[in-house]
Amino acid sequence: MIIELNPLDTLFFRDGKPFTMGEETWADGIFPPPPSVIYGALRTAWFAENGGIEKANTEQDPTNNLKINGIYYKYGDKICLPLPLDYVKEKDSEDSEVFVLNPFENPAGSLSNCPTKLLLKSHDNKELENLANGLIQYDKFIKYLTGELESFFADDISEDIFAEPKIGIGRDNCTRTSDESKLYRVGMRRIKNLSFIVDFDFLTLPGSGLMRLGGEGKAVSYQTINVFLEKPKLQSAKFKLYFSTPVFFQNGWLPGWLMENPETKKISGIYEGLELELLAAIIGKPIFIGGFDMKNKTPKPMRKVVPAGSVYYFELKNGDLNKVVDLFHAKSISEFGTKKEGFGISFVGVFK
């Protein structure tokens, strides 16, 4: 089932920092929301429609099998994804034209915080930077995956996300009056020209309706839509994985199945029978995601997460090339049991 979520009010998505009224006065927000927020909203919407909330988080929970296959954005009338981080723009440029970085052999003696065979750079060695809040339209994204898109003008949604902070004060539960020293401020955001597209299985909602999303349970409308998501053909043993959603890995920025050989300094490993070597990676600043375990009534561990848009370059050393697309394209490879929530959804592309 694929639905489109349209905000009807301001939205707030908590970051990983602790917030307690009386100790902190500012609750920061992040955008876009983590997949777990959308996952929880879908489950809540199902219970609101069908009842049976007493079964939530038990073995009889009807939503236990819910799986998010993909999260996209609709900007204007175009389906989009977060801009891959191997697209950069000229530093301090006022337009949104971006250029793809090219891999090259890591020369002996070079300085890099990533001990891999390849490094990434532009062809003209200009001073560059990433485009914050950049999106790539899906038709261009397919060309990116097939290596046919060197440069283009990305969509910059910065001017369509407006900060609307909300100021409030805590209330005493006994007197129902304002509580001293509990003034707080919440970083709400108003979103225009942008909606969320969610592809999920093993849960059925009505064709349209309302649901709550994010902090304070603000309303969004939803409706089912039909979109076709193309699958690329891989023709090279060298490929890259682009992550459309944040991804949990056991070793910070590295998957648990990859290890560095202390003698050769190569980073390699085996995933579902495929022997892979990591050649390069371009990742963004880590974000912190925790949450609350409703079943055990305890906070979830706070972990660093590789952000959406990050790209990992691999070489298949041994295994079936066709299996690469089957295992990685539009599939989650997130760890810590977060696959079904929509974390770590990767797409396979080629590079030259």
TAQUIQUI-V256599 format. One record per residue. N is the residue number from 0. RES is the residue in one letter. PHI is phi as a letter, one per 40 degrees, with the letter a starting at -180 (* if undefined). OMEGA is omega in radians with two decimals (NA if undefined). NEAR is the number of other C-alpha atoms within 8 Angstrom. Layout:
N_RES_PHI_OMEGA_NEAR / N_RES_PHI_OMEGA_NEAR
This chain:
0_M_*_3.12_8 / 1_I_b_-3.13_11 / 2_I_b_3.05_11 / 3_E_b_3.12_12 / 4_L_b_-3.14_12 / 5_N_b_3.13_10 / 6_P_c_3.08_11 / 7_L_b_-3.08_8 / 8_D_a_3.01_8 / 9_T_c_3.14_11 / 10_L_b_3.12_13 / 11_F_a_3.11_13 / 12_F_b_-3.06_11 / 13_R_c_2.96_11 / 14_D_c_-3.04_9 / 15_G_c_-3.10_9 / 16_K_c_3.09_7 / 17_P_c_3.13_4 / 18_F_a_3.10_9 / 19_T_b_3.13_7 / 20_M_d_-3.11_11 / 21_G_g_3.09_9 / 22_E_b_3.07_6 / 23_E_b_-3.13_9 / 24_T_b_-3.07_12 / 25_W_b_3.07_9 / 26_A_b_-3.12_11 / 27_D_c_3.08_9 / 28_G_b_3.07_11 / 29_I_b_3.05_9 / 30_F_a_0.02_5 / 31_P_c_-3.13_5 / 32_P_c_3.02_9 / 33_P_c_3.12_9 / 34_P_d_-3.12_12 / 35_S_c_3.11_9 / 36_V_c_3.12_10 / 37_I_c_3.10_11 / 38_Y_d_3.12_11 / 39_G_c_3.13_8 / 40_A_c_3.11_12 / 41_L_c_3.13_9 / 42_R_c_-3.14_10 / 43_T_c_3.13_10 / 44_A_c_3.13_12 / 45_W_c_3.13_13 / 46_F_c_3.11_10 / 47_A_c_-3.11_7 / 48_E_c_-2.98_7 / 49_N_b_-3.09_6 / 50_G_g_3.13_7 / 51_G_g_-3.09_7 / 52_I_d_-3.14_6 / 53_E_c_3.12_4 / 54_K_c_-3.10_10 / 55_A_d_3.09_10 / 56_N_g_3.01_9 / 57_T_b_3.10_7 / 58_E_c_3.13_6 / 59_Q_c_-3.12_7 / 60_D_c_-3.12_9 / 61_P_c_-3.11_7 / 62_T_c_-3.08_10 / 63_N_d_-3.05_7 / 64_N_c_-3.14_7 / 65_L_d_3.14_12 / 66_K_b_3.07_11 / 67_I_c_-3.13_13 / 68_N_c_-3.11_14 / 69_G_a_3.06_10 / 70_I_b_-3.10_13 / 71_Y_b_3.12_10 / 72_Y_b_3.02_11 / 73_K_b_-3.11_13 / 74_Y_b_-2.94_10 / 75_G_g_3.10_6 / 76_D_b_-3.08_5 / 77_K_b_3.02_8 / 78_I_c_-3.06_10 / 79_C_b_3.05_12 / 80_L_b_3.06_12 / 81_P_d_-3.10_11 / 82_L_c_3.07_11 / 83_P_d_-3.06_10 / 84_L_c_3.02_12 / 85_D_c_2.88_9 / 86_Y_b_-3.12_11 / 87_V_b_3.08_13 / 88_K_b_3.09_13 / 89_E_c_-3.09_10 / 90_K_c_3.12_7 / 91_D_g_3.07_4 / 92_S_c_-3.11_7 / 93_E_c_3.12_4 / 94_D_c_-3.04_5 / 95_S_b_3.09_11 / 96_E_c_-3.11_9 / 97_V_b_-3.10_13 / 98_F_b_-3.13_11 / 99_V_c_3.06_11 / 100_L_c_-3.10_11 / 101_N_b_3.09_8 / 102_P_c_3.06_10 / 103_F_a_-3.08_8 / 104_E_c_3.12_7 / 105_N_c_-3.07_9 / 106_P_c_3.13_5 / 107_A_c_3.11_4 / 108_G_g_-3.14_4 / 109_S_c_-3.13_6 / 110_L_b_3.11_4 / 111_S_a_3.08_5 / 112_N_c_3.11_4 / 113_C_b_-3.06_6 / 114_P_c_-3.10_8 / 115_T_b_-3.06_12 / 116_K_c_-3.06_9 / 117_L_b_2.96_10 / 118_L_b_-3.12_10 / 119_L_b_3.10_9 / 120_K_a_3.07_9 / 121_S_c_-3.09_10 / 122_H_c_-3.07_6 / 123_D_b_3.06_4 / 124_N_f_3.08_6 / 125_K_c_3.08_6 / 126_E_c_-2.94_6 / 127_L_b_3.06_8 / 128_E_a_3.08_8 / 129_N_c_3.08_8 / 130_L_c_3.12_10 / 131_A_c_3.12_6 / 132_N_f_3.12_9 / 133_G_c_3.08_11 / 134_L_b_3.05_12 / 135_I_b_3.13_13 / 136_Q_c_-2.96_12 / 137_Y_c_3.12_10 / 138_D_c_3.07_6 / 139_K_c_3.13_9 / 140_F_c_3.10_10 / 141_I_c_3.09_10 / 142_K_c_3.05_10 / 143_Y_c_-3.12_11 / 144_L_c_-3.13_12 / 145_T_c_3.06_12 / 146_G_g_-3.06_11 / 147_E_b_-3.03_7 / 148_L_b_-3.13_9 / 149_E_c_-3.10_8 / 150_S_a_3.09_8 / 151_F_a_3.08_8 / 152_F_c_-3.12_8 / 153_A_c_3.04_12 / 154_D_c_3.12_9 / 155_D_b_-3.05_11 / 156_I_c_-3.10_9 / 157_S_d_-3.09_7 / 158_E_c_3.12_6 / 159_D_b_3.07_9 / 160_I_b_-3.02_10 / 161_F_b_3.08_8 / 162_A_c_3.07_8 / 163_E_b_-3.10_9 / 164_P_d_3.10_9 / 165_K_b_3.12_8 / 166_I_b_3.14_8 / 167_G_a_3.10_7 / 168_I_a_3.14_9 / 169_G_c_-3.10_11 / 170_R_b_3.08_9 / 171_D_c_-3.07_9 / 172_N_c_-3.12_6 / 173_C_c_-3.06_4 / 174_T_c_-3.10_5 / 175_R_g_3.07_7 / 176_T_b_-3.12_7 / 177_S_c_-3.09_8 / 178_D_c_-3.09_9 / 179_E_c_3.07_6 / 180_S_g_3.12_6 / 181_K_b_3.01_11 / 182_L_c_-3.12_12 / 183_Y_a_3.14_14 / 184_R_b_-3.08_11 / 185_V_b_-3.09_12 / 186_G_c_3.11_13 / 187_M_c_3.08_12 / 188_R_b_3.01_12 / 189_R_b_-3.03_11 / 190_I_b_3.13_11 / 191_K_b_3.07_6 / 192_N_g_-3.06_8 / 193_L_b_3.06_11 / 194_S_b_-3.13_11 / 195_F_b_3.05_11 / 196_I_b_-3.08_12 / 197_V_b_3.09_13 / 198_D_b_-3.10_11 / 199_F_a_3.13_12 / 200_D_b_3.02_10 / 201_F_g_3.02_8 / 202_L_a_-3.11_10 / 203_T_b_3.07_7 / 204_L_b_3.03_8 / 205_P_d_-3.10_5 / 206_G_c_3.10_6 / 207_S_a_-3.14_9 / 208_G_i_3.13_8 / 209_L_b_3.00_9 / 210_M_a_3.11_12 / 211_R_c_-3.08_11 / 212_L_a_3.03_12 / 213_G_g_3.13_14 / 214_G_c_-3.13_9 / 215_E_g_3.03_5 / 216_G_f_3.13_7 / 217_K_c_-3.01_12 / 218_A_c_2.93_11 / 219_V_b_3.03_13 / 220_S_c_3.09_12 / 221_Y_a_3.06_12 / 222_Q_a_3.12_10 / 223_T_c_3.11_10 / 224_I_b_3.08_7 / 225_N_b_3.07_5 / 226_V_b_3.10_5 / 227_F_b_-3.12_4 / 228_L_b_-3.03_4 / 229_E_c_3.12_5 / 230_K_b_-3.07_5 / 231_P_c_3.06_9 / 232_K_b_-3.11_6 / 233_L_c_-3.08_12 / 234_Q_b_-3.10_5 / 235_S_a_3.09_7 / 236_A_c_3.06_8 / 237_K_c_-3.08_11 / 238_F_a_3.09_14 / 239_K_b_3.07_12 / 240_L_b_3.06_13 / 241_Y_b_-3.14_13 / 242_F_b_-3.12_14 / 243_S_c_3.10_14 / 244_T_b_3.11_15 / 245_P_d_-3.05_14 / 246_V_b_3.04_15 / 247_F_c_3.01_15 / 248_F_b_-3.08_14 / 249_Q_c_-3.09_10 / 250_N_b_3.12_7 / 251_G_g_-3.14_10 / 252_W_c_-3.10_9 / 253_L_b_3.02_8 / 254_P_c_-3.12_10 / 255_G_c_-3.12_8 / 256_W_c_3.07_7 / 257_L_b_3.10_10 / 258_M_b_3.10_8 / 259_E_c_3.06_8 / 260_N_c_-3.07_9 / 261_P_c_-3.11_6 / 262_E_c_-3.10_4 / 263_T_c_-3.08_5 / 264_K_g_3.10_9 / 265_K_c_3.07_12 / 266_I_b_-3.07_13 / 267_S_a_3.14_12 / 268_G_i_-3.11_10 / 269_I_b_3.11_10 / 270_Y_b_3.12_8 / 271_E_f_3.09_4 / 272_G_g_3.11_6 / 273_L_c_3.08_12 / 274_E_c_-3.02_12 / 275_L_b_3.02_13 / 276_E_b_3.08_12 / 277_L_c_-3.10_13 / 278_L_c_-3.11_12 / 279_A_a_3.09_14 / 280_A_a_3.00_10 / 281_I_b_-3.04_9 / 282_I_b_3.14_11 / 283_G_c_3.10_10 / 284_K_c_-3.09_6 / 285_P_c_3.04_8 / 286_I_b_-3.10_9 / 287_F_b_-3.13_11 / 288_I_b_3.09_11 / 289_G_b_-3.14_10 / 290_G_h_-3.12_8 / 291_F_b_3.12_8 / 292_D_c_-3.07_9 / 293_M_c_-3.12_7 / 294_K_c_-3.09_6 / 295_N_c_3.10_5 / 296_K_f_3.13_7 / 297_T_b_3.06_7 / 298_P_c_3.05_8 / 299_K_c_3.11_8 / 300_P_d_3.07_6 / 301_M_c_-3.10_9 / 302_R_b_2.99_8 / 303_K_c_-3.10_10 / 304_V_b_3.05_14 / 305_V_c_-3.02_16 / 306_P_c_3.06_13 / 307_A_c_-3.12_11 / 308_G_g_-3.13_14 / 309_S_c_-3.06_16 / 310_V_b_3.10_14 / 311_Y_b_-3.12_12 / 312_Y_b_-3.08_12 / 313_F_b_2.93_13 / 314_E_b_3.09_11 / 315_L_c_-3.12_13 / 316_K_c_-3.13_9 / 317_N_a_3.14_7 / 318_G_h_-3.09_9 / 319_D_c_-3.13_7 / 320_L_c_-3.14_10 / 321_N_c_-3.13_7 / 322_K_c_3.13_8 / 323_V_d_3.14_11 / 324_V_c_-3.12_11 / 325_D_c_-3.06_7 / 326_L_c_-2.96_7 / 327_F_b_-3.00_13 / 328_H_c_-3.12_11 / 329_A_f_3.12_10 / 330_K_b_3.08_11 / 331_S_c_3.02_13 / 332_I_b_3.11_11 / 333_S_c_-3.12_13 / 334_E_b_-3.07_11 / 335_F_g_3.07_7 / 336_G_g_-3.08_6 / 337_T_b_-3.07_10 / 338_K_c_-3.02_12 / 339_K_c_3.12_11 / 340_E_c_3.11_11 / 341_G_g_3.05_17 / 342_F_c_2.98_16 / 343_G_g_3.10_15 / 344_I_c_-3.04_17 / 345_S_b_3.08_15 / 346_F_b_-3.06_13 / 347_V_c_3.06_16 / 348_G_b_3.12_14 / 349_V_b_3.01_13 / 350_F_a_-3.05_8 / 351_K_b_NA_5
